[in-house]
Amino acid sequence: MKKVGKILASALCVATLVCGTLGAMTGCGSKKESITVSGSSSVTPIMEKLAAEYEKTHDIRIKINESDSSTGIKDVQNGLNDFGMASRDLTEKDTGVKGYTLCMDGIALIVNKSCDITDVSKADVKALYENGTSIPNSSITAAIGREAGSGTRKAFDDLMKIEKYLSGTSDKVVSEITSTGGVKTTIATATNSIGYISYGSLDDTVKAVSLDGVACTVENIMNNTYALQRPFVIVLKENGTLSAAAQGFYDYIMSAEAQTVITGAGYISVK
Amino acid sequence: MTTLTKIKTAKFFSKENIAKAIFIALAAFSILAVFTIIGYLLYASIPAFRDIGFFKFIFGSEWSAKSETFGIWRMIVGTFFLTVCAVLLGGTLAVFTAIWLVFYCPKRLKKIYTQIVNLLAGIPSIVYGLFGYKFLMPLLVDIFHPNNAGFGLLACTLILSVMILPTITSITKNSLEAVPMHYYEGALALGCSKNQAVWKVLLPAAKSGIISAIILGIGRAIGETMAVQMIVGNGSGYPFGAFVPFTTLTSNIVQNWGYATPSEQSALIADGFVLLIFILILNLCLMAVKKDGKGGNKFFSRRLRESDQKDTLKSYRRTGSACDALWIVSWVISLLVAFVLAFIVIFVFVKGFPHLSIDFMFGESGNAHTTLAPAFVSTTMLICLALVLALPLGVGAAIFLNEYAKKGSIFVKVIRLFVDTLAGIPSIIFGLFGMVFFVIGMNMGYSLWAGGITLALIILPTIIRSTEQSLSEVPDSMREASYALGAGKLRTIFVVVLPQAITGIITSIILSIGRIVNESAALIFTVGSASTFIPQGYGDSAASFAVLVWKFMSNGLQVNEAYATASILLIFVIILNLLVSLVEWLFNRRKKI
């Protein structure tokens, strides 16, 4: 019985310790005001940068829930966040919400760094996604896409006029990945695949290829020569008002000061 | 009211009776839970069945939100193929491993090897996914040069067979150990070599146990979500080649839930419901097999004809070398399994440890710099809430099953059936249920409340079984002595029986913590993946460690952090495994004294 007592006592000690730590940790975070932003995984990186900047000067916590455009809009409709992020224009289906463009973003076609290919044609890309035709004179044999709800995919499919991804029983069936980062990590190791991601998320782990001879650069996106581009939209409730805290953050991200952060991160300012 | 009725009512409402009623209610909770899950998922998927049409939904091969056509035939085929392949490979490996472990393993290694199998079972599915995605897929591409990044059936089969191996191994091991020793001795006495006795006598004798192990393995394979979702490719293909990106019933849910419109959501719940039905059918099969197993062993109750004897004699002589070959195979396979485990753990540690810093673990977390501090808090909070809810329920149910219920009564059988069913439900189904019932239905939102309650349901069967097991090990003489000293039933249970069974309860707590730490699919659907801030209360959304690995992975920018978090997860798992052994060791030592 003594041992039982000992075990019980030690279990109790552990429990108290855990609860104590928990209490302390919960307690020390002072009750800051908080706002919630949710939506597109493409917009999330820039929103995180903006939030980090804003938190430096304001005593506030900004929670960013990363999902996708449609969820961001749905959350606004259901009142689950302060405002939403979408990486596509709102459609007539999105009722009860209004959108303000934060900035423009290009969609970069990316391949593995070891690939020789530097340029692809629109028709080749379309044929690869729709029929699995390998891109001529290159090692690219497979395409990687995003899941059906993704704003990036919607913009990409619309701009490239792709009807339906290849299905069937070949190993060229388009793989669908649920996030910008996932596409990038996959391409970073796969030498035979092409994918598409937000231009702002582009880094040196992968290589961007030009489309029909036009490189994906800020200038080409701004003067509309690069075809693959879409807006980043902040979604608000149509008839609602923002809380004071949310309004403050909203004003900040739409300000000229924030635009320098945006352009610094590789997105294209519209102001 | 007469005095007599008063006394009667007083007796009826005595402490003992009330307690009994409470224990019955606690035990019946599992039944309620299973029915609620089935009923609510059915209710939520009715719109899909109604709008799409049952047959069109099952046999339709297109899933497209654009045209609002939802058919899951592709996913059913995908799940079926993947399960068959994984169980063929994983089952074979597991049975060989179990045989080696029971009959050939050197005594000193036995405990260590059992730990290895347990550890393999404890590795979170998200870590398997990470390993498959970052290591296995590129390796397969290097070897086979497929036309894509390595997604598809081959990678999935390899990962999944390692994941179901521990389940099958440990149950096969139990049933092999349960084969009476005199079978072995008898075989040796008749002139069999050790290898012949093992492969031709003991293995067939454990047949029904092995079949139930395989069925459980099938259940595990069908329900596996996160690891599969990461490496299956989620394309709209059929898995008739090693590298076709296809979709399974589970990966479809994770892939599409985030942005689903109401009609698609309903279709996804229906997808989950179909999965649940498969699992329930498997459970019934399991019950049938178990029943069959009781009536002795068919292999040995078969009457031998005289001509049989001659043939058998011949075949024994002939198969001598085959059995020896199998003996070698079992050595090779079990070494391979140990090697795979070591490799996964070392791979994650090597990739993760360089990125583990005090700052990354405990530093202040913000949008500019995400650390693990919020995950420590949220995981602890989830563990606390789930245990607070599930422990009384589980221990109460176990007390009823062992102390109150008549042995072998129908009610007990029904409860056991439902506890087993609850244990067999895959976590993605719990996640869907938690999502529609707590998050949306009860308006909790993505919160630790919803996650904790869902987790309580997940760990309930573990607690019931483990506690019941240790209650049944308490000798009856202790109860009798307690009654003889004048203690009531309730007093006996709490003062005499429960303290004796404390090891079982502590073990069940540790196992439950392991399960919670490992859980990702159910939590993504109930707690969400907010990871930047320390949760302020149970109303907040906050990612646990496993969910954080998933988030870091899908962020892409933070693969190193994903490895670092995964290595912390693995450390947890190893510590918990050691704790279980420690508790058992303490208990055994006490028994000896």
Boltz contact constraints between the chains, C-beta under 6 A:
constraints:
  - contact:
      token1: [A, 3]
      token2: [B, 590]
      max_distance: 6.0
  - contact:
      token1: [A, 4]
      token2: [B, 499]
      max_distance: 6.0
  - contact:
      token1: [A, 4]
      token2: [B, 502]
      max_distance: 6.0
  - contact:
      token1: [A, 18]
      token2: [B, 380]
      max_distance: 6.0
  - contact:
      token1: [A, 22]
      token2: [B, 380]
      max_distance: 6.0
  - contact:
      token1: [A, 25]
      token2: [B, 377]
      max_distance: 6.0
  - contact:
      token1: [A, 29]
      token2: [B, 534]
      max_distance: 6.0
  - contact:
      token1: [A, 48]
      token2: [B, 367]
      max_distance: 6.0
  - contact:
      token1: [A, 51]
      token2: [B, 367]
      max_distance: 6.0
  - contact:
      token1: [A, 52]
      token2: [B, 367]
      max_distance: 6.0
  - contact:
      token1: [A, 52]
      token2: [B, 368]
      max_distance: 6.0
  - contact:
      token1: [A, 61]
      token2: [B, 533]
      max_distance: 6.0
  - contact:
      token1: [A, 63]
      token2: [B, 530]
      max_distance: 6.0
  - contact:
      token1: [A, 65]
      token2: [B, 530]
      max_distance: 6.0
  - contact:
      token1: [A, 67]
      token2: [B, 258]
      max_distance: 6.0
  - contact:
      token1: [A, 68]
      token2: [B, 258]
      max_distance: 6.0
  - contact:
      token1: [A, 68]
      token2: [B, 259]
      max_distance: 6.0
  - contact:
      token1: [A, 70]
      token2: [B, 259]
      max_distance: 6.0
  - contact:
      token1: [A, 71]
      token2: [B, 258]
      max_distance: 6.0
  - contact:
      token1: [A, 71]
      token2: [B, 259]
      max_distance: 6.0
  - contact:
      token1: [A, 141]
      token2: [B, 147]
      max_distance: 6.0
  - contact:
      token1: [A, 142]
      token2: [B, 147]
      max_distance: 6.0
  - contact:
      token1: [A, 142]
      token2: [B, 148]
      max_distance: 6.0
  - contact:
      token1: [A, 147]
      token2: [B, 255]
      max_distance: 6.0
  - contact:
      token1: [A, 148]
      token2: [B, 65]
      max_distance: 6.0
  - contact:
      token1: [A, 149]
      token2: [B, 259]
      max_distance: 6.0
  - contact:
      token1: [A, 167]
      token2: [B, 236]
      max_distance: 6.0
  - contact:
      token1: [A, 168]
      token2: [B, 237]
      max_distance: 6.0
  - contact:
      token1: [A, 169]
      token2: [B, 237]
      max_distance: 6.0
  - contact:
      token1: [A, 169]
      token2: [B, 238]
      max_distance: 6.0
  - contact:
      token1: [A, 169]
      token2: [B, 240]
      max_distance: 6.0
  - contact:
      token1: [A, 169]
      token2: [B, 244]
      max_distance: 6.0
  - contact:
      token1: [A, 171]
      token2: [B, 146]
      max_distance: 6.0
  - contact:
      token1: [A, 171]
      token2: [B, 147]
      max_distance: 6.0
  - contact:
      token1: [A, 171]
      token2: [B, 148]
      max_distance: 6.0
  - contact:
      token1: [A, 171]
      token2: [B, 241]
      max_distance: 6.0
  - contact:
      token1: [A, 171]
      token2: [B, 243]
      max_distance: 6.0
  - contact:
      token1: [A, 171]
      token2: [B, 244]
      max_distance: 6.0
  - contact:
      token1: [A, 172]
      token2: [B, 147]
      max_distance: 6.0
  - contact:
      token1: [A, 173]
      token2: [B, 235]
      max_distance: 6.0
  - contact:
      token1: [A, 173]
      token2: [B, 237]
      max_distance: 6.0
  - contact:
      token1: [A, 173]
      token2: [B, 244]
      max_distance: 6.0
  - contact:
      token1: [A, 173]
      token2: [B, 245]
      max_distance: 6.0
  - contact:
      token1: [A, 174]
      token2: [B, 235]
      max_distance: 6.0
  - contact:
      token1: [A, 175]
      token2: [B, 151]
      max_distance: 6.0
  - contact:
      token1: [A, 175]
      token2: [B, 233]
      max_distance: 6.0
  - contact:
      token1: [A, 175]
      token2: [B, 235]
      max_distance: 6.0
  - contact:
      token1: [A, 175]
      token2: [B, 245]
      max_distance: 6.0
  - contact:
      token1: [A, 176]
      token2: [B, 234]
      max_distance: 6.0
  - contact:
      token1: [A, 176]
      token2: [B, 235]
      max_distance: 6.0
  - contact:
      token1: [A, 179]
      token2: [B, 554]
      max_distance: 6.0
  - contact:
      token1: [A, 181]
      token2: [B, 554]
      max_distance: 6.0
  - contact:
      token1: [A, 181]
      token2: [B, 555]
      max_distance: 6.0
  - contact:
      token1: [A, 181]
      token2: [B, 556]
      max_distance: 6.0
  - contact:
      token1: [A, 181]
      token2: [B, 557]
      max_distance: 6.0
  - contact:
      token1: [A, 182]
      token2: [B, 554]
      max_distance: 6.0
  - contact:
      token1: [A, 184]
      token2: [B, 556]
      max_distance: 6.0
  - contact:
      token1: [A, 185]
      token2: [B, 556]
      max_distance: 6.0
  - contact:
      token1: [A, 186]
      token2: [B, 149]
      max_distance: 6.0
  - contact:
      token1: [A, 189]
      token2: [B, 138]
      max_distance: 6.0
  - contact:
      token1: [A, 190]
      token2: [B, 149]
      max_distance: 6.0
  - contact:
      token1: [A, 193]
      token2: [B, 149]
      max_distance: 6.0
